[in-house]
Amino acid sequence: MNWKFWDVKKRGERSSPAVISEQLISIAGRLDNLEAFLNSNQQQVYHMDGQLAQNAGQLTETAAQVQKLGRLHYKTSQETQSKLDRLMTGMEKVQQWQEQYLQETVQLQLKEKQITALAEAVIKQLDDIDNIRRALKDELKDAARDNWRQMLEQWAVRMVQALAEAGILEIAMQGQSFDPRRAEAIATVTRTEALKMCVDTDADALIPYQVVAVTRRGFVTPEGRILRKAQVITVREEGNYV
């Protein structure tokens, strides 16, 4: 406001109508400017309210997404932890199985060594029995020797059965064609000599390289692994007959 107007009033002086009108117009203009300013500020406030409302909506949506992500993270964490727990349990079981497998493997190897040692002892005894049987067979026959020979044959059969129960099988070579993978030929005989050794065999049935006698038994595992080759006598090739 014009300070001179107040100064005149304070003195008690009277202003002219033109001056007063001019001052009122000035005041009205200022009021209009003030109102425009207030309107502008109000528009800015409305705009800020809109932005605040929009921001509040975005914050609410963001909070909802964060909450959703939190639940998803919690669920994922729980599932991951559950999978880890199952994995750890599985690994513990695998480790226990490995330890048990190692223990059983050691025990199995020990048993195999024991069986092998026992089998070697039984096979050695079987060789001794076969040698005695052949010696008794070559001597003059009498009742006592026949009884001993029969008893020894029974012992030999039982020992072969015991070896079979332990997984060690005798290689069947008698009457078979010679197989160097399973046997060693220590001698050959003519057809005439072979007929004397195989009294129940026809001459026409004898063929070259046929096994007519087993001097030492051979043994094999069920998987086909040769433990010991047999020693045999075979028929000579036809061109070498006497």
Secondary structure, DSSP 8 states (H G I E B T S, - for coil): --HHHHHHHHTT----HHHHHHHHHHHHHHHHHHHHHHHHHHHHHHHHHHHHHHHHHHHHHHHHHHHHHHHHHHHHHHHHHHHHHHHHHHHHHHHHHHHHHHHHHHHHHHHHHHHHHHHHHHHHHHHHHHHHHHHHHHS---HHHHHHHHHHHHHHHHHHHHHHHTT-EE---TTSB--TTTEEEEEEE-HHHHHHH-TTS-GGG--TTBEEEEEE--EE-TT--EEE-EEEEEE--GGG--
